[in-house]
């Protein structure tokens, strides 16, 4: 009996995980995690679209709160803007190159150049204006 319950719980966890992955699959091309400096160059600096770079850290609570907010704004502007997530602990040199001294930092990059930055946790309305001003 206990084995059956354990199997059922494992099955539910697998199904739940699969459903989360399916529900976010439409966002994969607009929102991505930067893997290394070459990936950043190809997907951010050479992008034809405006890219919002989210310099963040997994241990940073304000970063965790900002993530869903910026993702919402990117979804609202689907096709006009992409979101690149840069973990400062994994890509320290890249973070230093862009002057990141605290997280979270949002940077708008257009035509390979930083247009502007927003530092710290922000409300959705502030993020919306920040992004909108860069895509008009």
N, C-alpha and C positions, 0 to 999 in steps of 0.2 A: 504494500500500500504506500509506504513512504517513498519507495523508488518511483512509483507511478507519479506521485505528486512532484517529486524532484524533476522527473522528465518533463512533466507538464509545464513547470516553471521555466525550465531551460527553453522549451519550445516557444513559450510566450515571449521570452526575452529575445530570442532570435527573430521572431516575427515582428516584434516591436522595433527592433533595430533595423530590419529590412524596410519597414514602413517609413521610418524616419529618413532613411537613405533615399527612398523613392520620392518622398515629398520634397526633398531639397534638390533633386537632380536637375530641375529646370534652372537652378541658380548656378550650376557649376561653371558656366562660362563667364558669368558676370562677377562672381566672387571666387577668389582663389588664394591659396597660401603660397607665398614665394618660397621656393626651395633653396635657391642659392643666388649668387650675384649674376650669373649668366641668365638665369631664369628672370631675374628682375630686369635686366637689360632688354631681353626679348619681349617680355609680356607687359612691362611698364614703360620703359623709356622709348621703345619703338612702337608703342601702341598708337593706332590712329584715333582712338577714343580718349576721352579724359579718364584718368585713373586716379581714384582716391586711394592713397596708401595709408593703411592703418598700422602704425608702429605700435606694437603691443607686447605684452608678456603674459604668459599663462598664469602667473602668480598674482597679477595685478587686478584687484577687484574693480576699480573704475574701468579698466579695459574690458572686463567681462560685462559690465553694464552698458558700455558704449557699443560693443559689438552688434547686438540686435538692433540698436537704433540706426547705426550707419547702414546695416544690411537692409533695413526697411526703406531707407532713402534710396539706396541703389536699386532696389526692386521697383520703386516708384518711377525711376528714370531708366528703366530697362532699355538697353541698346544704346544709350547715350553716355553711360559712365560704367566703369568697372571698379571693383574693389579688390585691392591687393593687400593681404595681411602679411606683415613682416614681424616675426617673433624676434625681438631684440637680443634675446639670449642665444638664439641660433645663428643670427646674422649680425653679430656685434659690429664688424667693420662697416657694413652697409649703414647701420644705425648711426654710427659715429660720423660717417661721410655726410649724412643728411642732418647733422647737428642735433640729434635726439639726445636730450639730457634727462628727460623724465617721460613717463608714459601715462596715459595714451597721447599720441600725436597723430593728427590726420594731416596729410599733405596732398594737395591737388597737383598732379603732374600732367602737363599738357605739352605735346611736342617735345618730350624729353626733358622739360624744365619744370622746376617747382614754381607754381604760380602763387600759392599761399599756404599757410599752415594754421591749424587750429589745435590748441594745446589744452588738454584736460577733458574731463567728462562734460558733455554738452547735452542740452535738450534737443529733441528731434527737430523742433522749429529752427534752431540755430544751425544744425547740421543741414537741414533742407535748404536754407538760404545760402549757406557756404557752398554747397554743391551746385545749386541752381545758378548762382552767379558765374560759375565756371563753364557751364555748358550752353549758355545763351550767346 
